[in-house]
Amino acid sequence: MKAKAKGAEGDTARLTGQRRTTRALGVIALLGLLFGLVGMGEVAEDSLRVARNNMNPINASGDIVLVEIDDHSQRVGGAWPWKRSVQADMIDKIDQAGAKRILLDLSYDFATDPADDQRFAQALARSGKVVLPIRPRMGDWNGERVAKQPIALFRRNATLGSISVYYNYAMAVWKMPYGGRFEGGGVANFASVMSGVQGEP
């Protein structure tokens, strides 16, 4: 009788242990699902990524020159927006300085003064190196719907590049596609154009 009692107690203990293990695994799985749904894991992942990047810093190549339209620029050139004819002169000067590519992160999806727009289009044609932005809606990369794109006069004389990006919970950009589809063809992301690194959209 004592042996049977001990055996029954052992079976009960094992069963209780299995139930606790199953319950613990269930709680862990539920917490993992909740963390994934609300993006809590990104906080830890981003912190680890920053730590890794700080341990392996990479110096800027110096191959990319940023031309800012800042307060000083507006004191010299006048308040923004500048006429397209002024922007045409900028393209000519940057081209003469030896730029391999000129990427303009500005809106060209509307017409302005016809004479100014014509001068800008002529500058695009003279350069042949200018990349103008399009803004596809994220998640809609088949080219059927594009939020903003340059007017036809400018598209004829420039390459198009996507400036759409994915923002995380902190409004930071950690990753982006190499490009997307536009009017049946592929269009590279600005970052891909600048780096010279190509990949699947």
N, C-alpha and C positions, 0 to 999 in steps of 0.2 A: 504493500500500500504506500509505504514511504517513497519507494522508487518511482511509482506511478505519479505521486504527488510532485516529486522533484522534476519529473519529465514534463508534467503539465505546466509547472511554473516556468521551466525553460522555454517551452513553446510559446507561452504567453509573453515572456520577455523578448523573445525573438520577433514575435508579431508586433509588439509595441515598438521595438526598435525600427522595424521596417516601416511602420506607419509614420514614425517621426521622420525617418529619412525621406519618405515620399512627400510628407507635408513640407519639409524643408526645401526639397527640390521644387515643389510647386510654388512656394513663396519666392524662391530665387528666380524662377521662370517668369512669374508675374511681375516682379520688380524689374527684371530685364526688359520685359515688354513695355511696361510703363515708362521706364527711362528712355527707351527707343522712341516711343510715340511722342513724348514731349521734348525730345532732343537733349536730355540732360547729359547724355554721354559726350556731347560735343564739347562741353565745358572742359572736361578732363582731357579729351583728345586734343583740343586746341592748346591747352597749357603744355602738354607734352610736346606738341609740334613746335611751339615757341622755344621751349627749352632745347630741343634738338637743333633748331636753326641757330640759336645763340652759341651752341657748342661747335658749330661748323659754319662760321660766317663766310660769305662769298663777296668779295669786293665787286663793285660795279665796273663794268667793262669800259665805260666811257664812250661807247659806240652810239649811245642814244642821247640826244640833246632835247631837253624839254623847253619849249618856247611858251612862256606863260603870258597870259593877258591879265596882268595884275594891276595894282594901283599905280605903280610907276609907269607901266605901259600906257595906261589911260591918261595919266598926266601929260605924257608926251604926245600920244596919238589921238587924244580926245576920248570922250565917254563911249563906252560900249553900248550898243553894237556898232562896229565899224562898217563902213560901206564895203560892198563886195569888191569894188575897184581897189580899195586899200588892201584887202586880203589878197587880191591878185598880185599886187606889188610885193607883198610878203612872200608869196610863193616864188616869184622870180628871184628875189634876193636869197632865199634859202636854197633854191636850186643852184644859183651861181656860187654859193658857198661850198657846194660839193656834196649835198645830201644824196644818199642812195635812194631813200624813200621819204615821203612827206605824208604823215598821217594827221588828218585834221579831225579832232573830236569836237566838232561844232555842228549845229543844225543847218542843213541845206535843203530841207524838205519844202521850202516855200520860195516863191519868187519875190524879188525886190525891184529896184529900178532896172528897167530893161538894159540900159547902157552899162550899168555896173555889173549886172549878171553876165552880160556878153563878155566883158573884160575878164571876169573871173573864169568863164568857160575857156577863153583863149589862153589864159595862164595855165589852166589844167592841161590843155592840149600841148602847149609848148614844153611843159615839164615832162609829162608822161610818167611821172613817179608818184602822183598823189593818190592817196587812199582816203576815200570819204566814208563816213559811217552810215550803217543801217542799224536799226534797233528791232530785231525780231522779238516777238513776245516769247518769253521763256516757256519751254514746254511745247512750243508749236514751231518746230524746226523744219517742217516740210515745205516752207516757202509759200504757203497758201495765204497766210495773213502776216503782214509786216506792219509794225506800228508806225515806223518812220523810215523814209529813204529819200535820198537827194532827188531833186527834180530831174526830168529827162535831159535837159540841156547839160547838166553837170555829169550825169551818169555816163553819157556818151564819151566823155573825155577823162574818166578816172576809174580806178579800181575801187571796188566796194569791200568793206570790212565790217564785221559785226562788233558792236561795242556792248552787247548785252552780257550781263554777268549774273551769277547766283550769289545772293547775300545770305549769310547765316544769321543766327539769333542775335549776334552782336553787330549786325550790319557790316560785317567784314567779308572780304572775298578771299577764300582759300583755294578755290578751284574753279575752272571754267572749261567749257568745251573748246576744242581746237577750232571749231567753226560750225556752220550749219548749211542748210539747203535754201537756195533762193532762186526763184524762177527757173526751176529745173536743174540748176547747177549748184556747185559748192561755193561757199564764201567763207574765207578764213576769219578768225577772230583777230582783233588788233594785236593782242599779245603774241599770237602765232606769227603774224606778219613781222613784228619787230624782232622776235627771237630767231626767225627762220626755221622754227620747228613745226613740222606739219604732222597731222594725224587724222584719224577718222573723226568726223563731227560727233 
